[in-house]
Amino acid sequence: MDPTEFTRDQEVHCDSCSQITPSYDIVNYGSMEQGYRQLCSRCFNAEVAKLGGLEEFENLKFESRPPPIRKLHARTGRWVREAAQHGQILVTDNGRTIAKLVPESLPAEVPYFAHRKRSRAFAKLDDSGKMGKGTDSTTAISEDRDDAL
């Protein structure tokens, strides 16, 4: 087994964000009176900052070693969710970065021509029904292909 691979018994669900987290990144946080919760380091830092009155606390994410392609293939869903929650993830093959997972940031813009305005002359011609439907390009391509033989 690759020492960088994690097994199910080495992973824990964070009680705050419900993300599957390697056991080395889990903190048992709480008290005997109120009980303990298992928090990932990001949730733990946010909780302590909130208790300390730091309203504008920003949790920095340090770049960890990128996942090798074999690991990405085995757990694609997990890495996609990680990218959505924490930002870009680089994928490596033999230590060389070959791809990146980038979360969707904004919905796609409406294409420019979706809002076009027809000129009066074109609208009149289009509404008259006198415009042809054009030529099916597959017919022309098929004819060209047959002529090439």
C-alpha positions in Angstrom: 0.0 0.0 0.0 1.2 3.5 -0.9 2.0 5.3 2.4 0.2 8.4 1.1 -3.0 6.5 0.6 -5.6 6.7 3.3 -7.9 3.8 4.4 -11.4 4.3 5.8 -10.3 3.8 9.4 -7.8 6.8 8.9 -10.6 9.1 7.8 -13.2 10.9 10.0 -16.2 13.0 9.2 -15.9 16.5 10.6 -18.8 17.2 12.9 -19.2 20.8 11.6 -18.8 20.6 7.8 -19.3 16.9 7.4 -16.3 16.6 5.1 -14.3 13.3 5.2 -11.0 14.4 6.7 -7.7 12.5 7.3 -7.5 11.6 11.0 -4.3 13.6 11.4 -6.3 16.7 10.5 -9.0 16.2 13.2 -9.1 18.0 16.5 -11.3 16.7 19.5 -12.8 20.0 20.6 -15.1 20.7 23.5 -15.4 20.0 27.2 -16.5 17.3 29.6 -19.6 19.2 30.5 -20.8 19.9 26.9 -19.2 17.0 25.1 -16.5 16.8 22.5 -16.8 17.2 18.7 -14.4 16.0 16.0 -13.6 19.1 13.9 -11.3 19.4 10.9 -8.5 22.0 11.4 -10.4 24.5 9.2 -13.6 24.3 11.3 -11.6 24.3 14.5 -9.7 27.5 13.5 -13.0 29.2 12.6 -14.6 28.2 15.9 -11.7 29.4 18.0 -11.6 32.7 16.0 -15.3 33.2 16.5 -15.0 32.6 20.3 -12.1 35.0 20.3 -14.1 37.7 18.7 -12.3 37.7 15.4 -15.2 38.6 13.0 -13.1 38.9 9.9 -11.1 35.7 10.3 -10.0 34.1 7.0 -9.0 30.5 7.1 -5.9 30.2 4.8 -5.4 27.0 3.0 -1.9 25.9 2.6 -1.1 24.0 -0.6 -0.7 20.3 0.2 0.9 17.8 -2.0 -1.3 17.5 -5.1 -3.0 14.1 -5.6 -1.5 11.7 -8.1 -3.7 10.8 -11.0 -4.2 7.2 -9.6 -5.6 8.7 -6.3 -7.8 11.1 -8.2 -9.2 8.3 -10.3 -10.0 6.2 -7.2 -11.8 9.1 -5.4 -13.0 11.5 -8.0 -16.0 12.7 -6.1 -14.1 13.6 -3.0 -11.5 15.7 -4.9 -14.3 17.5 -6.9 -16.0 18.4 -3.6 -12.6 19.5 -2.2 -12.1 21.8 -5.1 -15.6 23.2 -4.7 -15.1 23.9 -1.0 -11.4 25.0 -0.9 -10.5 26.1 -4.4 -8.2 24.8 -7.2 -6.6 21.4 -6.9 -3.6 20.4 -9.0 -3.3 16.8 -10.3 0.1 15.2 -10.8 1.5 12.3 -12.7 4.9 11.2 -11.5 5.3 14.5 -9.7 4.6 16.6 -12.7 1.4 18.7 -12.7 -0.8 17.6 -15.6 -4.3 19.1 -14.8 -6.2 21.2 -12.3 -9.7 20.9 -10.8 -11.2 24.4 -10.6 -14.6 25.0 -9.0 -17.4 26.7 -10.9 -17.3 30.3 -9.9 -20.1 32.1 -11.6 -23.0 30.9 -13.9 -22.1 31.2 -17.6 -23.0 34.5 -19.1 -25.8 34.7 -21.6 -24.3 34.7 -25.1 -24.2 38.1 -26.8 -26.5 37.1 -29.7 -29.2 35.9 -27.3 -30.1 39.6 -26.8 -29.8 40.7 -30.4 -32.4 43.0 -31.9 -33.5 42.4 -35.4 -33.6 45.3 -37.8 -37.1 46.3 -39.1 -36.1 45.2 -42.6 -34.9 41.8 -41.5 -37.9 41.3 -39.2 -40.2 42.1 -42.1 -38.4 39.6 -44.4 -38.2 36.9 -41.7 -41.9 37.3 -40.8 -43.0 37.1 -44.5 -41.9 33.5 -44.8 -40.0 34.2 -48.0 -36.7 33.3 -46.5 -35.3 29.9 -47.4 -34.2 27.4 -44.7 -30.7 27.2 -46.2 -28.8 24.1 -47.2 -28.2 21.1 -45.0 -24.4 21.0 -44.6 -24.4 17.2 -44.1 -25.6 16.8 -47.7 -22.8 19.0 -49.0 -20.2 17.2 -46.9 -21.4 13.8 -48.0 -21.2 14.9 -51.7 -17.7 16.2 -51.2 -16.7 13.0 -49.5 -18.1 10.9 -52.4 -16.4 13.0 -55.0 -13.0 12.5 -53.3 -13.0 8.8 -54.2 
